[in-house]
Amino acid sequence: MKELKKRMTKIFLLLMLMSMPNQPSVKYNAYIYFTEQECLTAKKGYMENYENKNQAYKDRVITNAYCIPFDSFPLTTMKSTGA
């Protein structure tokens, strides 16, 4: 198990949840970031975008976002977002 832990890398999953009336489920979207700061920057931008929507939009859409740390095997196809 120790050897396995040495190969792991920490990533951050930005999970965005959205709820709207008369929908069968909560909608979600997620992105992976290499650093917590990149994730928090993206989260801030997402939430600021929502806050800038008009009240009519916010009356029918509720959203929130979370940065979730996760130990992962190294990702070979992921590129830095520069967030």
LUMBASE-286996 format. One record per atom (N, C-alpha, C): x, y, z; residue number from 1; residue in one letter. Coordinates in nm, 2 decimals, m for minus. Example, Ala and Ser with C-alpha at 12.3 -4.5 7.8 and 13.67 -1.06 7.14 Angstrom:
@X = 1.32 Y = m0.57 Z = 0.78 zaba = 1 gufi = a
@X = 1.23 Y = m0.45 Z = 0.78 zaba = 1 gufi = a
@X = 1.32 Y = m0.33 Z = 0.78 zaba = 1 gufi = a
@X = 1.28 Y = m0.22 Z = 0.71 zaba = 2 gufi = s
@X = 1.37 Y = m0.11 Z = 0.71 zaba = 2 gufi = s
@X = 1.29 Y = 0.00 Z = 0.79 zaba = 2 gufi = s
END
This chain:
@X = 0.08 Y = m0.12 Z = 0.00 zaba = 1 gufi = m
@X = 0.00 Y = 0.00 Z = 0.00 zaba = 1 gufi = m
@X = 0.09 Y = 0.13 Z = 0.00 zaba = 1 gufi = m
@X = 0.20 Y = 0.12 Z = 0.07 zaba = 2 gufi = k
@X = 0.29 Y = 0.24 Z = 0.08 zaba = 2 gufi = k
@X = 0.34 Y = 0.27 Z = m0.06 zaba = 2 gufi = k
@X = 0.38 Y = 0.17 Z = m0.14 zaba = 3 gufi = e
@X = 0.43 Y = 0.19 Z = m0.27 zaba = 3 gufi = e
@X = 0.32 Y = 0.25 Z = m0.36 zaba = 3 gufi = e
@X = 0.20 Y = 0.21 Z = m0.34 zaba = 4 gufi = l
@X = 0.09 Y = 0.26 Z = m0.42 zaba = 4 gufi = l
@X = 0.07 Y = 0.41 Z = m0.39 zaba = 4 gufi = l
@X = 0.08 Y = 0.45 Z = m0.26 zaba = 5 gufi = k
@X = 0.06 Y = 0.59 Z = m0.22 zaba = 5 gufi = k
@X = 0.17 Y = 0.68 Z = m0.28 zaba = 5 gufi = k
@X = 0.29 Y = 0.63 Z = m0.30 zaba = 6 gufi = k
@X = 0.40 Y = 0.70 Z = m0.35 zaba = 6 gufi = k
@X = 0.37 Y = 0.74 Z = m0.50 zaba = 6 gufi = k
@X = 0.30 Y = 0.66 Z = m0.57 zaba = 7 gufi = r
@X = 0.27 Y = 0.69 Z = m0.71 zaba = 7 gufi = r
@X = 0.15 Y = 0.78 Z = m0.73 zaba = 7 gufi = r
@X = 0.07 Y = 0.80 Z = m0.62 zaba = 8 gufi = m
@X = m0.05 Y = 0.88 Z = m0.63 zaba = 8 gufi = m
@X = m0.01 Y = 1.03 Z = m0.63 zaba = 8 gufi = m
@X = m0.10 Y = 1.11 Z = m0.69 zaba = 9 gufi = t
@X = m0.09 Y = 1.25 Z = m0.70 zaba = 9 gufi = t
@X = m0.22 Y = 1.31 Z = m0.65 zaba = 9 gufi = t
@X = m0.22 Y = 1.43 Z = m0.59 zaba = 10 gufi = k
@X = m0.34 Y = 1.49 Z = m0.55 zaba = 10 gufi = k
@X = m0.39 Y = 1.58 Z = m0.66 zaba = 10 gufi = k
@X = m0.52 Y = 1.57 Z = m0.69 zaba = 11 gufi = i
@X = m0.59 Y = 1.65 Z = m0.78 zaba = 11 gufi = i
@X = m0.71 Y = 1.71 Z = m0.71 zaba = 11 gufi = i
@X = m0.78 Y = 1.81 Z = m0.78 zaba = 12 gufi = f
@X = m0.89 Y = 1.87 Z = m0.72 zaba = 12 gufi = f
@X = m1.01 Y = 1.87 Z = m0.82 zaba = 12 gufi = f
@X = m1.12 Y = 1.82 Z = m0.77 zaba = 13 gufi = l
@X = m1.24 Y = 1.81 Z = m0.86 zaba = 13 gufi = l
@X = m1.33 Y = 1.93 Z = m0.82 zaba = 13 gufi = l
@X = m1.36 Y = 2.01 Z = m0.92 zaba = 14 gufi = l
@X = m1.46 Y = 2.12 Z = m0.91 zaba = 14 gufi = l
@X = m1.59 Y = 2.06 Z = m0.95 zaba = 14 gufi = l
@X = m1.68 Y = 2.04 Z = m0.85 zaba = 15 gufi = l
@X = m1.81 Y = 1.98 Z = m0.87 zaba = 15 gufi = l
@X = m1.91 Y = 2.09 Z = m0.86 zaba = 15 gufi = l
@X = m1.99 Y = 2.11 Z = m0.97 zaba = 16 gufi = m
@X = m2.09 Y = 2.22 Z = m0.97 zaba = 16 gufi = m
@X = m2.22 Y = 2.15 Z = m0.98 zaba = 16 gufi = m
@X = m2.31 Y = 2.18 Z = m0.88 zaba = 17 gufi = l
@X = m2.44 Y = 2.13 Z = m0.87 zaba = 17 gufi = l
@X = m2.55 Y = 2.23 Z = m0.90 zaba = 17 gufi = l
@X = m2.65 Y = 2.19 Z = m0.98 zaba = 18 gufi = m
@X = m2.75 Y = 2.29 Z = m1.02 zaba = 18 gufi = m
@X = m2.89 Y = 2.22 Z = m1.00 zaba = 18 gufi = m
@X = m2.98 Y = 2.30 Z = m0.94 zaba = 19 gufi = s
@X = m3.12 Y = 2.25 Z = m0.92 zaba = 19 gufi = s
@X = m3.22 Y = 2.35 Z = m0.99 zaba = 19 gufi = s
@X = m3.32 Y = 2.30 Z = m1.06 zaba = 20 gufi = m
@X = m3.42 Y = 2.38 Z = m1.12 zaba = 20 gufi = m
@X = m3.56 Y = 2.31 Z = m1.09 zaba = 20 gufi = m
@X = m3.66 Y = 2.39 Z = m1.09 zaba = 21 gufi = p
@X = m3.79 Y = 2.34 Z = m1.06 zaba = 21 gufi = p
@X = m3.84 Y = 2.24 Z = m1.17 zaba = 21 gufi = p
@X = m3.92 Y = 2.14 Z = m1.13 zaba = 22 gufi = n
@X = m3.98 Y = 2.05 Z = m1.22 zaba = 22 gufi = n
@X = m3.88 Y = 1.96 Z = m1.30 zaba = 22 gufi = n
@X = m3.76 Y = 1.94 Z = m1.25 zaba = 23 gufi = q
@X = m3.66 Y = 1.86 Z = m1.31 zaba = 23 gufi = q
@X = m3.65 Y = 1.72 Z = m1.24 zaba = 23 gufi = q
@X = m3.63 Y = 1.61 Z = m1.31 zaba = 24 gufi = p
@X = m3.62 Y = 1.48 Z = m1.24 zaba = 24 gufi = p
@X = m3.50 Y = 1.46 Z = m1.15 zaba = 24 gufi = p
@X = m3.40 Y = 1.55 Z = m1.16 zaba = 25 gufi = s
@X = m3.28 Y = 1.52 Z = m1.09 zaba = 25 gufi = s
@X = m3.20 Y = 1.65 Z = m1.07 zaba = 25 gufi = s
@X = m3.10 Y = 1.65 Z = m0.99 zaba = 26 gufi = v
@X = m3.01 Y = 1.76 Z = m0.98 zaba = 26 gufi = v
@X = m2.91 Y = 1.75 Z = m1.09 zaba = 26 gufi = v
@X = m2.87 Y = 1.85 Z = m1.16 zaba = 27 gufi = k
@X = m2.77 Y = 1.85 Z = m1.27 zaba = 27 gufi = k
@X = m2.64 Y = 1.87 Z = m1.21 zaba = 27 gufi = k
@X = m2.53 Y = 1.82 Z = m1.27 zaba = 28 gufi = y
@X = m2.40 Y = 1.84 Z = m1.22 zaba = 28 gufi = y
@X = m2.30 Y = 1.84 Z = m1.34 zaba = 28 gufi = y
@X = m2.19 Y = 1.91 Z = m1.31 zaba = 29 gufi = n
@X = m2.08 Y = 1.91 Z = m1.40 zaba = 29 gufi = n
@X = m1.95 Y = 1.91 Z = m1.32 zaba = 29 gufi = n
@X = m1.84 Y = 1.86 Z = m1.37 zaba = 30 gufi = a
@X = m1.72 Y = 1.86 Z = m1.29 zaba = 30 gufi = a
@X = m1.60 Y = 1.88 Z = m1.38 zaba = 30 gufi = a
@X = m1.49 Y = 1.94 Z = m1.33 zaba = 31 gufi = y
@X = m1.36 Y = 1.96 Z = m1.39 zaba = 31 gufi = y
@X = m1.25 Y = 1.92 Z = m1.29 zaba = 31 gufi = y
@X = m1.14 Y = 1.88 Z = m1.35 zaba = 32 gufi = i
@X = m1.03 Y = 1.84 Z = m1.26 zaba = 32 gufi = i
@X = m0.92 Y = 1.95 Z = m1.28 zaba = 32 gufi = i
@X = m0.86 Y = 1.98 Z = m1.16 zaba = 33 gufi = y
@X = m0.75 Y = 2.08 Z = m1.16 zaba = 33 gufi = y
@X = m0.63 Y = 2.02 Z = m1.08 zaba = 33 gufi = y
@X = m0.51 Y = 2.06 Z = m1.12 zaba = 34 gufi = f
@X = m0.39 Y = 2.01 Z = m1.06 zaba = 34 gufi = f
@X = m0.37 Y = 2.07 Z = m0.92 zaba = 34 gufi = f
@X = m0.41 Y = 2.19 Z = m0.90 zaba = 35 gufi = t
@X = m0.39 Y = 2.26 Z = m0.77 zaba = 35 gufi = t
@X = m0.52 Y = 2.31 Z = m0.71 zaba = 35 gufi = t
@X = m0.51 Y = 2.32 Z = m0.58 zaba = 36 gufi = e
@X = m0.63 Y = 2.37 Z = m0.51 zaba = 36 gufi = e
@X = m0.66 Y = 2.51 Z = m0.55 zaba = 36 gufi = e
@X = m0.55 Y = 2.59 Z = m0.57 zaba = 37 gufi = q
@X = m0.57 Y = 2.73 Z = m0.61 zaba = 37 gufi = q
@X = m0.64 Y = 2.74 Z = m0.74 zaba = 37 gufi = q
@X = m0.60 Y = 2.66 Z = m0.84 zaba = 38 gufi = e
@X = m0.67 Y = 2.66 Z = m0.97 zaba = 38 gufi = e
@X = m0.82 Y = 2.63 Z = m0.95 zaba = 38 gufi = e
@X = m0.85 Y = 2.53 Z = m0.87 zaba = 39 gufi = c
@X = m0.99 Y = 2.49 Z = m0.84 zaba = 39 gufi = c
@X = m1.06 Y = 2.60 Z = m0.78 zaba = 39 gufi = c
@X = m1.01 Y = 2.66 Z = m0.68 zaba = 40 gufi = l
@X = m1.07 Y = 2.77 Z = m0.61 zaba = 40 gufi = l
@X = m1.10 Y = 2.89 Z = m0.70 zaba = 40 gufi = l
@X = m1.00 Y = 2.92 Z = m0.79 zaba = 41 gufi = t
@X = m1.02 Y = 3.03 Z = m0.88 zaba = 41 gufi = t
@X = m1.13 Y = 3.00 Z = m0.98 zaba = 41 gufi = t
@X = m1.14 Y = 2.88 Z = m1.03 zaba = 42 gufi = a
@X = m1.25 Y = 2.84 Z = m1.12 zaba = 42 gufi = a
@X = m1.38 Y = 2.85 Z = m1.05 zaba = 42 gufi = a
@X = m1.38 Y = 2.80 Z = m0.92 zaba = 43 gufi = k
@X = m1.51 Y = 2.80 Z = m0.84 zaba = 43 gufi = k
@X = m1.55 Y = 2.95 Z = m0.82 zaba = 43 gufi = k
@X = m1.46 Y = 3.03 Z = m0.79 zaba = 44 gufi = k
@X = m1.50 Y = 3.18 Z = m0.77 zaba = 44 gufi = k
@X = m1.56 Y = 3.23 Z = m0.90 zaba = 44 gufi = k
@X = m1.49 Y = 3.21 Z = m1.01 zaba = 45 gufi = g
@X = m1.55 Y = 3.26 Z = m1.14 zaba = 45 gufi = g
@X = m1.69 Y = 3.20 Z = m1.17 zaba = 45 gufi = g
@X = m1.71 Y = 3.07 Z = m1.14 zaba = 46 gufi = y
@X = m1.84 Y = 3.01 Z = m1.16 zaba = 46 gufi = y
@X = m1.94 Y = 3.08 Z = m1.08 zaba = 46 gufi = y
@X = m1.91 Y = 3.10 Z = m0.95 zaba = 47 gufi = m
@X = m2.01 Y = 3.15 Z = m0.86 zaba = 47 gufi = m
@X = m2.03 Y = 3.30 Z = m0.89 zaba = 47 gufi = m
@X = m1.93 Y = 3.38 Z = m0.93 zaba = 48 gufi = e
@X = m1.95 Y = 3.52 Z = m0.97 zaba = 48 gufi = e
@X = m2.04 Y = 3.53 Z = m1.09 zaba = 48 gufi = e
@X = m2.02 Y = 3.44 Z = m1.18 zaba = 49 gufi = n
@X = m2.10 Y = 3.44 Z = m1.30 zaba = 49 gufi = n
@X = m2.25 Y = 3.41 Z = m1.27 zaba = 49 gufi = n
@X = m2.27 Y = 3.32 Z = m1.17 zaba = 50 gufi = y
@X = m2.41 Y = 3.30 Z = m1.13 zaba = 50 gufi = y
@X = m2.46 Y = 3.42 Z = m1.06 zaba = 50 gufi = y
@X = m2.39 Y = 3.48 Z = m0.97 zaba = 51 gufi = e
@X = m2.43 Y = 3.60 Z = m0.89 zaba = 51 gufi = e
@X = m2.46 Y = 3.72 Z = m0.99 zaba = 51 gufi = e
@X = m2.40 Y = 3.72 Z = m1.10 zaba = 52 gufi = n
@X = m2.42 Y = 3.83 Z = m1.20 zaba = 52 gufi = n
@X = m2.55 Y = 3.81 Z = m1.28 zaba = 52 gufi = n
@X = m2.61 Y = 3.69 Z = m1.27 zaba = 53 gufi = k
@X = m2.73 Y = 3.67 Z = m1.34 zaba = 53 gufi = k
@X = m2.85 Y = 3.75 Z = m1.28 zaba = 53 gufi = k
@X = m2.95 Y = 3.78 Z = m1.36 zaba = 54 gufi = n
@X = m3.06 Y = 3.85 Z = m1.31 zaba = 54 gufi = n
@X = m3.14 Y = 3.77 Z = m1.21 zaba = 54 gufi = n
@X = m3.23 Y = 3.84 Z = m1.14 zaba = 55 gufi = q
@X = m3.30 Y = 3.77 Z = m1.03 zaba = 55 gufi = q
@X = m3.40 Y = 3.67 Z = m1.08 zaba = 55 gufi = q
@X = m3.45 Y = 3.69 Z = m1.20 zaba = 56 gufi = a
@X = m3.55 Y = 3.60 Z = m1.26 zaba = 56 gufi = a
@X = m3.48 Y = 3.46 Z = m1.28 zaba = 56 gufi = a
@X = m3.35 Y = 3.47 Z = m1.33 zaba = 57 gufi = y
@X = m3.27 Y = 3.35 Z = m1.35 zaba = 57 gufi = y
@X = m3.25 Y = 3.28 Z = m1.21 zaba = 57 gufi = y
@X = m3.20 Y = 3.36 Z = m1.11 zaba = 58 gufi = k
@X = m3.17 Y = 3.30 Z = m0.98 zaba = 58 gufi = k
@X = m3.30 Y = 3.25 Z = m0.91 zaba = 58 gufi = k
@X = m3.41 Y = 3.30 Z = m0.95 zaba = 59 gufi = d
@X = m3.54 Y = 3.24 Z = m0.89 zaba = 59 gufi = d
@X = m3.57 Y = 3.10 Z = m0.94 zaba = 59 gufi = d
@X = m3.52 Y = 3.07 Z = m1.05 zaba = 60 gufi = r
@X = m3.55 Y = 2.93 Z = m1.11 zaba = 60 gufi = r
@X = m3.43 Y = 2.84 Z = m1.12 zaba = 60 gufi = r
@X = m3.31 Y = 2.89 Z = m1.08 zaba = 61 gufi = v
@X = m3.19 Y = 2.81 Z = m1.08 zaba = 61 gufi = v
@X = m3.11 Y = 2.83 Z = m0.95 zaba = 61 gufi = v
@X = m3.08 Y = 2.72 Z = m0.88 zaba = 62 gufi = i
@X = m3.00 Y = 2.73 Z = m0.76 zaba = 62 gufi = i
@X = m2.87 Y = 2.65 Z = m0.79 zaba = 62 gufi = i
@X = m2.76 Y = 2.70 Z = m0.75 zaba = 63 gufi = t
@X = m2.63 Y = 2.63 Z = m0.78 zaba = 63 gufi = t
@X = m2.53 Y = 2.65 Z = m0.67 zaba = 63 gufi = t
@X = m2.44 Y = 2.56 Z = m0.66 zaba = 64 gufi = n
@X = m2.33 Y = 2.58 Z = m0.57 zaba = 64 gufi = n
@X = m2.21 Y = 2.49 Z = m0.63 zaba = 64 gufi = n
@X = m2.09 Y = 2.52 Z = m0.58 zaba = 65 gufi = a
@X = m1.97 Y = 2.45 Z = m0.63 zaba = 65 gufi = a
@X = m1.88 Y = 2.41 Z = m0.52 zaba = 65 gufi = a
@X = m1.81 Y = 2.31 Z = m0.54 zaba = 66 gufi = y
@X = m1.72 Y = 2.25 Z = m0.43 zaba = 66 gufi = y
@X = m1.59 Y = 2.21 Z = m0.49 zaba = 66 gufi = y
@X = m1.48 Y = 2.24 Z = m0.43 zaba = 67 gufi = c
@X = m1.35 Y = 2.18 Z = m0.47 zaba = 67 gufi = c
@X = m1.32 Y = 2.06 Z = m0.38 zaba = 67 gufi = c
@X = m1.31 Y = 1.95 Z = m0.44 zaba = 68 gufi = i
@X = m1.29 Y = 1.82 Z = m0.36 zaba = 68 gufi = i
@X = m1.15 Y = 1.76 Z = m0.39 zaba = 68 gufi = i
@X = m1.07 Y = 1.75 Z = m0.29 zaba = 69 gufi = p
@X = m0.94 Y = 1.69 Z = m0.31 zaba = 69 gufi = p
@X = m0.95 Y = 1.54 Z = m0.33 zaba = 69 gufi = p
@X = m0.87 Y = 1.48 Z = m0.41 zaba = 70 gufi = f
@X = m0.87 Y = 1.34 Z = m0.45 zaba = 70 gufi = f
@X = m0.73 Y = 1.29 Z = m0.48 zaba = 70 gufi = f
@X = m0.70 Y = 1.18 Z = m0.42 zaba = 71 gufi = d
@X = m0.57 Y = 1.11 Z = m0.46 zaba = 71 gufi = d
@X = m0.59 Y = 1.03 Z = m0.58 zaba = 71 gufi = d
@X = m0.51 Y = 1.05 Z = m0.68 zaba = 72 gufi = s
@X = m0.53 Y = 0.99 Z = m0.81 zaba = 72 gufi = s
@X = m0.40 Y = 0.93 Z = m0.86 zaba = 72 gufi = s
@X = m0.41 Y = 0.83 Z = m0.95 zaba = 73 gufi = f
@X = m0.29 Y = 0.79 Z = m1.02 zaba = 73 gufi = f
@X = m0.25 Y = 0.91 Z = m1.11 zaba = 73 gufi = f
@X = m0.12 Y = 0.92 Z = m1.15 zaba = 74 gufi = p
@X = m0.09 Y = 1.03 Z = m1.24 zaba = 74 gufi = p
@X = m0.17 Y = 1.04 Z = m1.36 zaba = 74 gufi = p
@X = m0.21 Y = 1.15 Z = m1.40 zaba = 75 gufi = l
@X = m0.29 Y = 1.17 Z = m1.52 zaba = 75 gufi = l
@X = m0.20 Y = 1.21 Z = m1.64 zaba = 75 gufi = l
@X = m0.21 Y = 1.14 Z = m1.74 zaba = 76 gufi = t
@X = m0.12 Y = 1.16 Z = m1.86 zaba = 76 gufi = t
@X = m0.18 Y = 1.25 Z = m1.96 zaba = 76 gufi = t
@X = m0.31 Y = 1.27 Z = m1.97 zaba = 77 gufi = t
@X = m0.37 Y = 1.34 Z = m2.08 zaba = 77 gufi = t
@X = m0.42 Y = 1.48 Z = m2.03 zaba = 77 gufi = t
@X = m0.40 Y = 1.51 Z = m1.90 zaba = 78 gufi = m
@X = m0.45 Y = 1.64 Z = m1.85 zaba = 78 gufi = m
@X = m0.35 Y = 1.75 Z = m1.87 zaba = 78 gufi = m
@X = m0.40 Y = 1.87 Z = m1.91 zaba = 79 gufi = k
@X = m0.31 Y = 1.98 Z = m1.93 zaba = 79 gufi = k
@X = m0.35 Y = 2.09 Z = m1.83 zaba = 79 gufi = k
@X = m0.26 Y = 2.17 Z = m1.79 zaba = 80 gufi = s
@X = m0.28 Y = 2.28 Z = m1.69 zaba = 80 gufi = s
@X = m0.39 Y = 2.37 Z = m1.75 zaba = 80 gufi = s
@X = m0.48 Y = 2.42 Z = m1.67 zaba = 81 gufi = t
@X = m0.58 Y = 2.51 Z = m1.71 zaba = 81 gufi = t
@X = m0.54 Y = 2.66 Z = m1.71 zaba = 81 gufi = t
@X = m0.44 Y = 2.68 Z = m1.62 zaba = 82 gufi = g
@X = m0.39 Y = 2.82 Z = m1.61 zaba = 82 gufi = g
@X = m0.49 Y = 2.90 Z = m1.53 zaba = 82 gufi = g
@X = m0.58 Y = 2.84 Z = m1.46 zaba = 83 gufi = a
@X = m0.68 Y = 2.91 Z = m1.38 zaba = 83 gufi = a
@X = m0.62 Y = 2.98 Z = m1.26 zaba = 83 gufi = a
END
